[in-house]
Every structure is written in structure tokens, then in C-alpha cells.
Amino acid sequence: MTVGEVRSCSVSSGTWKARRTFETLSRPATKVKHQMRKRLIGVIALAAVLTVAAIALFVHLQQAPADAMHADATRRVGPSQESTRQAQPPGSGAATAQRLERDSRIPPGSYTAVGPKAYQITRAHEFRPAGDALAHVRQLMLRSDAGDATATYEIHLTIEQCQTFTSDRADVLADSAASVGAGGWFLERSERLLKECESLALERDIYHTDWLSKAAAMGSQEAMRAYSLSPEKVIGSLDDAIRDPARLSQWKETALNYLDALAAQGNISALGDLERAYAAGSFTQPDPVRAWAYARALQRVNPRLVTHDDLMRYEKDLTQEEKANSRTLAENIYQNCCILK
């Protein structure tokens, strides 16, 4: 899902469980095609699982909007559209959006102002048109070669979607979702995506390139966040990280720099990412002082994004001196991220 995830769960390197990287297709062309057909039922179940999750999220949003903002992870949950409209300042947000879109740092129409400087980025659900995925990627590559960071990130999204629908993970999801019913449109959509991804999956040089890291380095704000929240997509499995600690250390440094840069520009999703990262110890040792400071700054942007219980969870373990330091840091964070100078 692509709704905002201001409070999505970040990955802690300290508690990082072993996860498989997306499988790559190394079989001959004829076997790949046969295997994709064989796994069709798995794809149906995958779509069913996603639908059930979407329904559950919708109900939860209706019953507990504040808690829902803390729970959803793709993507980015923020204030309601009505609250957003009331928060938008005249002029400044529009100018920033135009600059970020012109520089290909964000998708067109994705910018939402939530204060004089603060904003969030929300991408529409459908990130590519129906049709051959390889043809779409080749068009995006022309834009990427010209320096378009958003196009580069959309290449990553397209390949990631195809990897989901053509990997062995679909079989695992099929077993876990066997009891979930699937309508006819699931089958139709699955068949379409399998066919659309066939030619792209066979273009190994394109299919196995690290487009996420490239898009983040080019300045795509979505890619910078995805890079920072997804070490398994950059490094690989936990075993890979253990074998190459220098690479893990480089990811931590780069990821923290990306989130700091986004927060300084006013991206409130990055504020939430940093709060959780310091709480969990994703990039450094757990730092509840900094975590509380980022939570306090985010609450000042919009009280709906951080509850009183959230703040108390950090505060209860801090000394009086640590609380004072955290309040000072929170003020500095807020002035840096959210106030026009």
C-alpha cells in the first residue's frame, strides 16, 4: 500500500531478523515461463492477502484514526485531507512542490503541505500503466539517464512488483492464505501481471541492477526513505550483513544521512523514521533521548501523529537531565525541519 507511513515500522539492525532477498530468475527462458504459470495460484493468494490487509486497515482507520497513523508501514499515513487543507500555507508549499517536482525529486502531485515548511509525500497506488513492464522500464531508463530520480525509483518499483509475482515467495503466501477466498478479478489481475513481467524478468542486466540505491543517490525522496528503511534490499540477508560488516556500516551511515537530509527539508515522514530508528537502534545504539525529541517535534507538527502514550513510553525511562536535554533537542529539530527562516 502506498498511503503515507509517517509512523511505519523501521528495521533495527540490532533486532534485524534474517530475511531473504528478492529471488532472481536464473533459469533458462522456457523454464521461467513454465514456472510463472505454475505459481499462478500463489499469486492469487498473494492478492487476497493484500486485499484482506487493505480492508482491515480501512476499518481500523474508521475506528481509531490516531492509532492507525502509527501502525501502517508503505508507505505513509498523515493527517486527514480536511486537516491538510487547513494547514496549507499560501504560496510557500506550492513553491516547494514545484521545485521538487521540477528537479524530479518527488512524483507530480504527491506533495502535501502540513505547515509553513513541513510536508509529506504520498504516491498514488498505481505507479505504472498496464502493459509490457519491460517497455515501460525502457522508457523510464531514458528519463533516468537524463537525471530523473523519480523515474529511476519507478524502475525499482516496477521490478519489485514483478519479482513479487514471479518468485517462490508466492508459493509460501499461497500456503498461508489457502483459507482466503479470491474473486475472479484476482485471477484476471494475476494473469495480466505475470504476462506483463515475462520479458522484463528475462532481461537480467536490468532486472538485477540495484535501482533503489541509484535512485536514492540521485535524490529521489521516496528512494531515500525506502533505502533507509530496507537494509535487506540494499545489503541482502542477515548472513550477507554478517559476512560484510563494512557494507552494513556504510548502509547505516548513508541511511542516517538520507533521513537527516529529508528531515531538514521538512519531510515529516523522515521525522517519524528517525524517531523509531533511535528508539530501536537501527543506525546507532538505542537513544531514547533523541527518540523522545523527534517524537515531540513530530507532535508539534500534528498532535494526531504522536499520542500522549507514545511520549510517555520514552519519558518514563529518562532522568530529569535527559528530559531537559531532549526538550532542547526537540526544539532544535522543530526549528530546523518545520519553520521557514
MITI-463144 format. One record per residue (C-alpha): x negated, y, z; residue number from 1. Coordinates in nm, 2 decimals, always signed. Layout:
% residues N
px,py,pz,torfi
X,Y,Z,NUM
...
***
This chain:
% residues 341
px,py,pz,torfi
+0.00,+0.00,+0.00,1
-0.11,+0.34,-0.08,2
+0.07,+0.56,+0.18,3
-0.15,+0.76,+0.39,4
-0.35,+0.59,+0.66,5
-0.47,+0.87,+0.89,6
-0.47,+0.61,+1.16,7
-0.57,+0.29,+0.97,8
-0.79,+0.04,+1.14,9
-1.16,+0.08,+1.07,10
-1.41,-0.21,+1.06,11
-1.65,-0.23,+1.35,12
-1.99,-0.37,+1.28,13
-2.00,-0.49,+1.64,14
-1.68,-0.69,+1.61,15
-1.70,-0.74,+1.24,16
-1.57,-1.09,+1.17,17
-1.71,-1.29,+0.88,18
-1.51,-1.22,+0.56,19
-1.56,-1.34,+0.22,20
-1.64,-1.10,-0.06,21
-1.41,-1.10,-0.36,22
-1.48,-1.41,-0.56,23
-1.64,-1.37,-0.90,24
-1.55,-1.56,-1.21,25
-1.84,-1.77,-1.32,26
-1.66,-2.03,-1.52,27
-1.65,-2.05,-1.90,28
-1.38,-1.86,-2.07,29
-1.15,-2.16,-2.13,30
-1.17,-2.28,-1.77,31
-1.10,-1.93,-1.63,32
-0.78,-1.91,-1.83,33
-0.67,-2.25,-1.72,34
-0.75,-2.17,-1.36,35
-0.55,-1.85,-1.37,36
-0.24,-2.04,-1.49,37
-0.29,-2.30,-1.22,38
-0.28,-2.04,-0.95,39
+0.04,-1.87,-1.05,40
+0.23,-1.99,-0.75,41
-0.03,-1.85,-0.53,42
+0.02,-1.51,-0.69,43
+0.39,-1.53,-0.63,44
+0.34,-1.59,-0.27,45
+0.09,-1.30,-0.25,46
+0.35,-1.06,-0.39,47
+0.61,-1.20,-0.14,48
+0.37,-1.14,+0.15,49
+0.31,-0.78,+0.04,50
+0.69,-0.72,+0.00,51
+0.76,-0.85,+0.34,52
+0.49,-0.62,+0.48,53
+0.64,-0.32,+0.30,54
+0.99,-0.40,+0.43,55
+0.85,-0.43,+0.79,56
+0.66,-0.10,+0.75,57
+0.98,+0.07,+0.63,58
+1.18,-0.05,+0.93,59
+0.91,+0.04,+1.16,60
+0.88,+0.39,+1.02,61
+1.25,+0.44,+1.07,62
+1.24,+0.32,+1.43,63
+0.91,+0.46,+1.55,64
+0.75,+0.72,+1.32,65
+0.47,+0.82,+1.55,66
+0.36,+0.47,+1.62,67
+0.39,+0.38,+1.25,68
+0.14,+0.65,+1.17,69
-0.11,+0.48,+1.39,70
-0.05,+0.13,+1.25,71
-0.07,+0.14,+0.87,72
-0.41,+0.06,+0.72,73
-0.42,+0.18,+0.27,74
-0.40,+0.37,+0.26,75
-0.28,+0.69,+0.47,76
+0.02,+0.79,+0.68,77
+0.07,+1.15,+0.77,78
+0.34,+1.39,+0.87,79
+0.68,+1.38,+0.70,80
+0.73,+1.57,+0.38,81
+0.95,+1.83,+0.56,82
+0.68,+1.89,+0.82,83
+0.42,+1.91,+0.55,84
+0.62,+2.17,+0.36,85
+0.65,+2.38,+0.67,86
+0.28,+2.35,+0.74,87
+0.15,+2.45,+0.40,88
-0.01,+2.80,+0.40,89
+0.04,+3.01,+0.09,90
-0.25,+3.02,-0.15,91
-0.54,+2.85,+0.03,92
-0.41,+2.49,-0.01,93
-0.33,+2.54,-0.38,94
-0.67,+2.68,-0.45,95
-0.85,+2.39,-0.27,96
-0.63,+2.14,-0.45,97
-0.71,+2.29,-0.79,98
-1.08,+2.29,-0.72,99
-1.09,+1.93,-0.60,100
-0.88,+1.82,-0.90,101
-1.09,+2.02,-1.14,102
-1.41,+1.86,-1.00,103
-1.25,+1.51,-1.03,104
-1.28,+1.45,-0.65,105
-0.91,+1.37,-0.60,106
-0.63,+1.24,-0.82,107
-0.40,+1.51,-0.97,108
-0.10,+1.58,-0.74,109
-0.24,+1.39,-0.44,110
-0.33,+1.69,-0.22,111
-0.11,+1.79,+0.07,112
-0.20,+2.08,+0.29,113
-0.13,+2.03,+0.66,114
-0.28,+2.36,+0.79,115
-0.49,+2.66,+0.68,116
-0.78,+2.43,+0.58,117
-0.67,+2.08,+0.68,118
-0.52,+1.84,+0.42,119
-0.46,+1.48,+0.33,120
-0.49,+1.28,+0.01,121
-0.21,+1.04,-0.09,122
-0.22,+0.84,-0.41,123
+0.09,+0.72,-0.59,124
+0.15,+0.34,-0.57,125
+0.09,+0.27,-0.94,126
-0.27,+0.37,-1.02,127
-0.27,+0.23,-1.38,128
-0.02,+0.19,-1.66,129
+0.10,-0.15,-1.77,130
-0.11,-0.31,-2.04,131
-0.45,-0.47,-2.10,132
-0.67,-0.40,-1.80,133
-0.99,-0.41,-2.00,134
-0.87,-0.15,-2.25,135
-0.77,+0.07,-1.95,136
-1.11,+0.03,-1.79,137
-1.29,+0.11,-2.11,138
-1.10,+0.44,-2.13,139
-1.19,+0.52,-1.77,140
-1.55,+0.44,-1.84,141
-1.57,+0.72,-2.09,142
-1.45,+0.96,-1.82,143
-1.68,+0.81,-1.57,144
-1.98,+0.85,-1.80,145
-1.88,+1.22,-1.82,146
-1.90,+1.25,-1.44,147
-1.54,+1.19,-1.35,148
-1.55,+1.04,-0.99,149
-1.18,+0.97,-0.98,150
-1.19,+0.77,-1.30,151
-1.48,+0.57,-1.15,152
-1.28,+0.49,-0.84,153
-0.98,+0.39,-1.06,154
-1.21,+0.14,-1.23,155
-1.28,-0.01,-0.89,156
-0.91,-0.02,-0.81,157
-0.83,-0.20,-1.14,158
-1.09,-0.46,-1.09,159
-1.00,-0.51,-0.73,160
-0.64,-0.58,-0.84,161
-0.75,-0.83,-1.10,162
-0.98,-1.00,-0.85,163
-0.68,-1.04,-0.61,164
-0.47,-1.21,-0.88,165
-0.74,-1.43,-1.02,166
-0.93,-1.56,-0.71,167
-0.90,-1.86,-0.49,168
-0.76,-1.64,-0.22,169
-0.42,-1.66,-0.39,170
-0.41,-2.03,-0.31,171
-0.47,-1.96,+0.06,172
-0.20,-1.70,+0.06,173
+0.04,-1.94,-0.12,174
+0.00,-2.19,+0.17,175
+0.05,-1.93,+0.44,176
+0.36,-1.78,+0.26,177
+0.52,-2.11,+0.15,178
+0.83,-2.03,+0.36,179
+0.88,-1.69,+0.20,180
+1.13,-1.68,-0.09,181
+1.04,-1.50,-0.41,182
+1.27,-1.34,-0.67,183
+1.25,-1.36,-1.04,184
+1.07,-1.03,-1.07,185
+0.78,-1.16,-0.86,186
+0.72,-1.43,-1.13,187
+0.75,-1.18,-1.41,188
+0.51,-0.93,-1.25,189
+0.26,-1.20,-1.16,190
+0.26,-1.34,-1.52,191
+0.21,-0.99,-1.65,192
-0.08,-0.91,-1.43,193
-0.25,-1.24,-1.50,194
-0.23,-1.18,-1.87,195
-0.34,-0.82,-1.84,196
-0.65,-0.92,-1.64,197
-0.78,-1.21,-1.85,198
-1.00,-1.01,-2.08,199
-1.14,-0.79,-1.80,200
-1.23,-1.09,-1.59,201
-1.45,-1.23,-1.87,202
-1.65,-0.90,-1.91,203
-1.90,-0.99,-1.64,204
-2.11,-0.68,-1.67,205
-1.81,-0.46,-1.60,206
-1.63,-0.70,-1.36,207
-1.92,-0.74,-1.12,208
-2.05,-0.38,-1.11,209
-2.03,-0.20,-0.77,210
-1.79,+0.07,-0.89,211
-1.69,+0.16,-0.53,212
-2.04,+0.27,-0.43,213
-2.08,+0.46,-0.76,214
-1.75,+0.64,-0.72,215
-1.84,+0.74,-0.36,216
-2.18,+0.87,-0.47,217
-2.01,+1.07,-0.74,218
-1.79,+1.24,-0.48,219
-1.45,+1.07,-0.50,220
-1.29,+1.14,-0.17,221
-1.09,+0.82,-0.19,222
-1.40,+0.62,-0.27,223
-1.60,+0.78,+0.01,224
-1.34,+0.67,+0.27,225
-1.30,+0.32,+0.11,226
-1.68,+0.28,+0.12,227
-1.69,+0.38,+0.48,228
-1.40,+0.15,+0.59,229
-1.50,-0.16,+0.39,230
-1.85,-0.29,+0.46,231
-1.76,-0.63,+0.31,232
-1.70,-0.46,-0.03,233
-2.04,-0.30,-0.02,234
-2.26,-0.54,+0.16,235
-2.08,-0.87,+0.14,236
-2.01,-1.12,+0.42,237
-2.14,-1.11,+0.77,238
-2.40,-1.36,+0.67,239
-2.52,-1.12,+0.40,240
-2.54,-0.84,+0.65,241
-2.74,-1.06,+0.89,242
-2.98,-1.16,+0.61,243
-3.03,-0.79,+0.51,244
-3.02,-0.57,+0.82,245
-3.18,-0.28,+0.63,246
-2.89,-0.28,+0.39,247
-2.64,-0.28,+0.68,248
-2.83,+0.01,+0.84,249
-2.82,+0.20,+0.52,250
-2.44,+0.14,+0.48,251
-2.38,+0.27,+0.84,252
-2.58,+0.59,+0.77,253
-2.42,+0.66,+0.44,254
-2.07,+0.58,+0.56,255
-2.10,+0.82,+0.86,256
-2.24,+1.09,+0.63,257
-1.94,+1.05,+0.40,258
-1.69,+1.07,+0.68,259
-1.86,+1.37,+0.83,260
-1.86,+1.55,+0.49,261
-1.49,+1.48,+0.44,262
-1.40,+1.59,+0.79,263
-1.59,+1.92,+0.74,264
-1.39,+1.99,+0.43,265
-1.07,+1.94,+0.62,266
-0.97,+1.59,+0.53,267
-0.77,+1.48,+0.84,268
-0.78,+1.11,+0.74,269
-1.16,+1.13,+0.79,270
-1.10,+1.27,+1.14,271
-0.89,+0.96,+1.23,272
-1.16,+0.74,+1.07,273
-1.43,+0.89,+1.28,274
-1.22,+0.87,+1.60,275
-1.18,+0.49,+1.55,276
-1.53,+0.44,+1.43,277
-1.68,+0.60,+1.75,278
-1.43,+0.41,+1.97,279
-1.52,+0.07,+1.81,280
-1.89,+0.14,+1.75,281
-1.87,+0.10,+1.37,282
-2.18,+0.31,+1.29,283
-2.34,+0.36,+1.63,284
-2.29,+0.23,+1.98,285
-1.93,+0.29,+2.10,286
-1.90,+0.66,+2.20,287
-1.57,+0.73,+2.39,288
-1.67,+1.09,+2.44,289
-1.68,+1.15,+2.06,290
-1.38,+0.93,+2.00,291
-1.17,+1.14,+2.25,292
-1.30,+1.46,+2.09,293
-1.19,+1.35,+1.74,294
-0.85,+1.23,+1.88,295
-0.80,+1.57,+2.05,296
-0.89,+1.76,+1.73,297
-0.65,+1.55,+1.52,298
-0.37,+1.60,+1.77,299
-0.42,+1.98,+1.73,300
-0.37,+1.94,+1.36,301
-0.05,+1.75,+1.41,302
+0.07,+1.61,+1.75,303
+0.26,+1.33,+1.58,304
-0.07,+1.17,+1.47,305
-0.21,+1.12,+1.82,306
+0.01,+1.03,+2.12,307
-0.04,+1.11,+2.48,308
-0.11,+0.74,+2.54,309
-0.38,+0.75,+2.28,310
-0.56,+1.03,+2.46,311
-0.52,+0.86,+2.80,312
-0.68,+0.54,+2.67,313
-1.00,+0.73,+2.61,314
-0.98,+0.97,+2.91,315
-0.93,+0.71,+3.18,316
-1.29,+0.58,+3.14,317
-1.46,+0.92,+3.12,318
-1.63,+1.11,+3.40,319
-1.55,+1.47,+3.47,320
-1.87,+1.58,+3.30,321
-1.79,+1.36,+2.99,322
-1.44,+1.50,+2.97,323
-1.58,+1.86,+2.97,324
-1.84,+1.77,+2.70,325
-1.56,+1.60,+2.50,326
-1.34,+1.91,+2.52,327
-1.62,+2.13,+2.39,328
-1.70,+1.89,+2.11,329
-1.33,+1.87,+2.02,330
-1.31,+2.25,+1.99,331
-1.62,+2.25,+1.76,332
-1.47,+1.97,+1.55,333
-1.14,+2.15,+1.51,334
-1.30,+2.48,+1.42,335
-1.53,+2.31,+1.16,336
-1.26,+2.10,+1.00,337
-0.94,+2.30,+1.02,338
-1.00,+2.67,+1.05,339
-1.08,+2.89,+0.75,340
-1.39,+3.10,+0.81,341
***
